[in-house]
Each structure stands twice: as C-alpha cells, then as structure tokens.
C-alpha cells in the first residue's frame, strides 16, 4: 500500500472522508473490533457513533444497526453515549484504507470501518433519472455491445429528444409519450419503469455483504463494459420512515444487463459490488431530507493508466421523490422488519472511450473511485476483479454466533 504522507493512502487524503471530523450532525456506523481490542476477547462488529473526530462504541445499547434504526429516541441516546472511546476517526480510517485492501474481515488485526448497515435489506431503485433512463435503453438496444452505443445514443435522442426529465412518471403526458413510442417501435422495458407508474426496485446485496470506504469493489473478470453508479442511499426504518442517508456505489456490469434484463442479478449482485458509507448521517436539526433532495453528488475515477474522468449526480433532477421510492419499496405488499438501505439511482454513467474508439468506458483493476457530497463526505474504493478480492464469508450465521457469545 502506497502511503505518501501521514494522511494519504494510495493517493487519497483520508481527512476528506468525513466533513470537519463530524463536528456537526449525528453520525453512526459500524467497525470490526479484533479480539485483542475487545474487552471480552471476542472479535466482531460493533455499532458506533462518530463525533468531534472520535469513534464511540454503542454496542452496550445497540447490538445491531437494526436496533438503532428502530429506536425512536436514538438522537438523544447517541448524544449522551460518548463514554467508551475506540480511537480517533483518522486512525481508524487509516486502518480501513490499508488493511481491508489485502485481508479478509476476520484476519484484521486493527479496528476498521465496516459498511454502516448490517441485517437490513439492501435494495436499489433504477432508472430514476432521465440520463440513466437513456443509458439503460442504449444498453438494451446494443445487446451489451459497447461499440454500438454511440450510434444508438444518437438515434434514440433524435426520436425521444432530451426532455424526458420534464416528465412526471405515471402522468397523462408520460402515457401519451408511451403510446407514441410504441407506435414507432422503440418502446422499452426501461422506459416502462422510467416514465411509467411503477418504479424499478431490485435487491442489490445480501445482508452483511456490502463493503465501505477503503475497501476494494468488484467487477466480474468476464465483463468488458461496466461502470460505477454514484448514489445517495437512504436509511429506512421498518415503518418506512427515512431516518438518514449515506453514499453508495451501485457497481454495474453494463454488458450483462444489456444482453438481457434477466441477468440483472449477475450484473448487480457480485462480490464487493455494493459499497455503502462510510457512515450514516441521521436526520436532525443540521441535516434533513431537504438536504438530500438538493445535494450534488460528485464522481471521480482515477486509473493507474493515467485515465481520469469526473461527473455529477444532481438529486434535484430525480424523477421520483425519495419518499415515493421508499413507499414503492416498503408497504403493505412487502415489509422489511429490520429496516432497509435504499439506493436511489444515478443520472451519471461515464461514456467516453477509454481504450479504442467506440468501446466506451469500462473499469480496470486499480481504478480509484471517489463519490462525494459536502454533507456526507467521500466514499472511496479501489476496483478489482470479484474473484481476486478476499471472499465474503462473514454471513448471518456467524453474526448470530457472535451475538450469542456477547450476551
């Protein structure tokens, strides 16, 4: 691992991870506590809060993040629970950016951050921005062939235009456009969920499978057309109440999904393909849903080959409100008793050619992906092939065993 200064790891300054050392707001997450750091010598995940540059153990109050999500008095509970200090924020961030690159979770010898969610369902919404809608239609028309994307993009824009963002999904105007597109023979399943009444919602990852800032993220070795998806991820209670937000990378294989929407699971749910964090910022008087709706999410990809690209995700341009997406996911038809994390979709997918003309963008191992917004900080990950990343082997059964031992 290339550490060039006390605060820089692999070219990333860890002090950019969280705004102002979390001096303002209510921040929660999880860490892995190795046995030598645990008072009972039992290694495992702990629920924590972060404030004023320090990390505090909340495990005596909350065994799981699900417990925290369900606590209606969590803000006051967290604010008065700052007695068991695990260490400084910068030290644990530095551990996370070094250790998690090379070893499996249970081999860690230092305290490291984990994804801030544990047994919650990890769900995701797609095609919630006009730009992402266009790119999904292009993938479908190209049948996963990146070389065809540029020509198809031009043709579709001539027919559809560039004003899809002005449409309200499910509206009368949207239905009129649908009929026109059907008449012209270019209706798509992505247009159905993009401008129709029902949002696309899918399972992004299994409980405990997400990684967080500092970890490697995975793409399948067989994929030759893939991309990051910078997103806001909502933290939602079992009652459907949005309690906070964090950053996410919904790593996507464009060639797999483009070949067939029935390959969505293989395109989306892979080893280390769900990155969330680094912390959840709970809603309080310093941070509200309005801040989420107005934020700008920035993306920077830096390759070891010298390739750099940037983009932005403007939440103000989302076609469905955060509450509508939550209501379409968690309702009388489908419950999530432990709460859920909900990716809200992206408007940005890099499209510029990286190698040969017409091949578009795709990841290479070693790419550094930074997703940031001022009020949530920065989620940074390094790309590798799924089968080259330490395997995910700390599942629900091991978690239950750990909780039983800690009682």
N, C-alpha and C positions, 0 to 999 in steps of 0.2 A: 504494500500500500504506500502510495507516494504522499508523505506528509511534508509539506514545504515550510509551513510555519506552525506555531502552536495552535492556531485556529483553522488551518486549511488542510483538508483531506481530499486527495485526488482532484485538486483544482477547485474545490468548493469550500467557501468560508462558512463554518458552522454557525457563526454568530448571525447569519442571515436566516437561520432555520425558523426562528420564532421571533415575533416583533417585540423589541425592547425587553427581552428576558421575561416576558409575561408579567410585566409590572402592572398592567391593566387587564381586567377581564377575569373570567373563570375558566381555567384550562384543566382538562382531565385526560388521562390516557392509561397506558399500561407499560410496565417494564418486566423484563426477565431478571429475577433475583437468583444468582447462583448460590449453591449450598453454603459456600464459605462466607457469603454476605448475609445469610438468613439466620435469624436467631434460633430457629429450630433445625437448622442444617438441612432443610428440605427445599431444593431448588424448585422454582416455578414462577408463574406470572403473578404480578401484583397490580392492583388498581392504584393509581397515583394521581395527585394534583401537582401542578407546577405554578409557582408564584415567586416573584422577585428573584428569579434566577436559581431557585432551589426546587428539588423534587421531593415530594412528601408521600409517604406510604399511607394509603387509605384502607388497607386490607382488613383492619380490625372493624371497619364499618361496612365496607362493600367487598364481599368475596368475588363478585363478578361485576362486569360493566352493566349487565342486565339489572343487578340490584341498584346500581346508581341511576340508571335510566328510570327505574320505577319510583324512586324516592321523590316525593313531591316537595320535600324541604331540602333538596340537595344543595342549593346555593348557600343556605345558612350553615348546613352541616359541613360542607367543604371549607367554608371561610373560617370555621372555628377548629378545624382539624389539621393543624400545622405543627405537630409536635415530633413526629417520627421522620426525621430528615434522612433521605437515602443518599444525597450527594448534590453536587452542583449541576445545573442544567447543561452547561458546556462540557463538563467531564463526561456525563452520560451520553450526550450527543456524539462526542468524540469516540467513545467506546462503540456506539452504534454504527458509526460510519467506517469503523475499522473491522471489528470482529464479525459482523454479520455478512461481510463480503465473502468469507472463506470457510466458515464452520457452520455446522447445524446448530439449531437452537440449544439443545441440551449440552453442547460442547462449550458454550460460552463460559468464560471464567470471570467476566466483568458484567456489571449491570448495563443492560442495553434496552433501548425502547422497542416495544412491540407495536403492532397495529393497535389503535385505541379501541377497537371492538373485539369482543370475544364470541359469545354464543348467539349474538344477534344474527338474524338472516342478513345476507349481503345481496341486495337487489340492485338492479340498474335499469334506467329508462334510456331508450334510444330514439333517435330521430326527433329531438325536441328543439332543434334549431334549423332554420331554412338551409344553411350551408351544409350541415351534416345530412339533411334530407337529400340534397343534390348528390352528395358523395355516395350515399347508400344506393341511390338509383343507378349511378355510374358503375358501381361495383357489380350490381346485378346485371346490367346490360353488357358489361365487359366479361362476365362469367369468370371473374377473378384474374383476368389477364391485364396487368398494369400497362402494357404497351398500347392497349386500345382506349385507355381512359381519357386522354387528351381530346381525341376526336369526338368521342361520345359526349364529353362535357360540353363542347361547343354546340353540338347538335341539339342536346336537351335544352340548353339555355335559349336557343332560338325558338323552341316550341313553348317551353314553360315560362320563360322570362326570368327575371331576378327578383320578383316582388313577392315570393312565397312567404316571406317574413311578415307581410302585412295581413295575411290570412289568419283568422281565428279557427283553430281546429274544430271540426264538427259544425261550423256555421253554415248558413244557407249559401254564402258565397263559396265556401270550400266545396260544398256538394255540387254546385254548378260547375266549378273547375273540374271536379272529378268526372262528371259526365262528358265534358269536352275532351278530356284526355283519353277517356275510354273510346270515344268516337275516333280519335286519331291513333289509337292502337298503342299508346305508350303508358297505360296505367300500370302501376307497380305496387307490390305489397308494401314497399317503404312509403309510398305516397299515401297508402291507406292509413298507416299509423302516424304519418306526419301531419296530415290535414284532416283525417277522419276523427270521429268522436272518441275512439279508444286509443290510449297511449300504448306504446310498446314497453313491456316490463319483462325482464328476464332475471334469472339467478346468475349473479356474477361469480360467486365463490362460496365454498362451504364455510360454516362457522370455524373460526380459528385459522383459516387458510390465508388470510390477507397478510401482506408484508407492509413495512412502513418506511419512513425516510432513512436512507443509508443502505438499504438492502438492494440486492440485485433483483431485477424484474425479468420475467421470462417470455421469450417468443419461441415457437416451435422451430427446430432446425430446418424442417421441410418448407417453411413459409418463406416466400421471396417477395411478399408485398404486405407490410404490416406497419403499424404506427401507434404512437401514444394517443390517449384521449384525455386531455386536461379537464377536470370537472370539479364541481363542488359536490360534496357528499353530505347528505342530511343525516343527523342522528335523530331517530324517531322512537318514541315510547310505544308500548304495546297498545296504548289507547289512541294512537295516531297523532300524538302531539309532537311537533318538531321542537326538540329541546336544544339543538345546537347544530354546528356544522364543522366540516373539516375539508381537506383537499383530497383528491383522488386521481389515480391514473388507471383508466379502464383500458388496459393494453389490448389491442385488437389485431387480428390477422385478417387483412382485407381480402386476400386471395381465397381463404377458406370460406368466409361468409359470402363472397361474391359468387363462388361456384354454386352455392345453394344455401338458402336461409336455414335449411335443416341442419347445417353444420355450425350453427350459432354456438352451440356448446363447445365445440373444438376451437372455434375462433376466439372465444371469450374466457372460458374457464380452464386455464392451464396453470402449471406450477409457477407461482410467483407472478401471475398476470393481474392480480388485484393489489394495488398499492393504495393505502389509506393513511392519512395523518399529516404531520406527526402527532398532533393532539386534537381533541375535540374542543372547540371553544363553545361553552354553553351560553345560551341566551341570558342576558342580564341587562342592567341599565347601560352597559357600554357596548353591547353587541346584540342586534336584533335580526329578525327575518328580513327587514327592510335593507339592512346592510348586505345580506346575502343576495337579494334581488338586484342590487345596484353595483355589485362588485365586478371588477375586471380581473380575469384570471390570465396570467401570462405563462407562456411556454417557451423554453429554450432547450434545444437539443445540440449537444456538442460532441462530435465524433473524434475518435483517435486519428482519423484520416484528415482532420482539419475542417470537416464539414460542420457548418453552424447554420441553424435556422431558428426563427422565432415566430410566434403567433400569439393571438389574443382570443379569449373567450369572453364575450360581453353578456353577462347574465341578463341585462335589460332586454336582450333580443330573444330570450327564450320564448317559445310559442305557447307553453303551458306553465301556469304558475306552480311554484314549489308545492303549495298546499293541494292543488289539483293532482299532481303526480303522486303525492302521498295518499290522497283519498282513492285514487285508482289502484293503488297497490295494497293498502291495508284497509279493509272494510268488512261489511257483514258477510261477504263471499269468501274472504281469506284473512285469517288472523295470524299475527306473529307475537306469541305470548312473551317472548324475550326481547321484543323490540326489533328494530331493523336499521341498517345503514342503507341509504338510497342514493346511488349515483344519479345525477340529474341530466346527464348528457352533455355533449360538447358541440360547438359550432366550428371547431377548427381541426382540420386534418391536413398535415403537410402534404403538398402535391408536387413540389419542384423535383426535377430529376436529380438524383444523387450520383448515379453512375452513367449509364448510357442514355442517350436521348430517347424519351418516350417510356422509360421504365418507372418514372415517378420516384417517390420516396420509400425507403424501407430501412429498418433498423440494422445496425451492425453491432456485434458484441463490443462492449466498451463504451458505447454511447452513454453520455451523462444527460439525464432528462430532469429538468427543473420546472416545477409547476408552482406558481406563487401568486399571492394576492396580499396586499398590505395588512389586512386584519386577521389573516390566518397563517401567514408565514410562507415557508417554502418546503415543498415535498421534493426530495432529490433521490434519484435512483440511477443505478448503472445497469445496462442491458446485457443479458447473456442468454444463451440457449437454455431452454427449460431443463434439458437433461444434464446440463453442466452445473446447475445450481444445487446446493445441498437440498436433498428431498424434504418435503413437508411430512413429518412423522409425529408431530405433537397434536393429536386429534382430541376429540371429545372424551374418549375413554381415559386417556392419560390425564386429562384435565379433571375428570371426576375423581380419579385415584388421588390426585394431588389435593383436591379439596377435602377428600375424606381424611387424608393424613394430617391436614392442617386444622381439623376441628378441635 
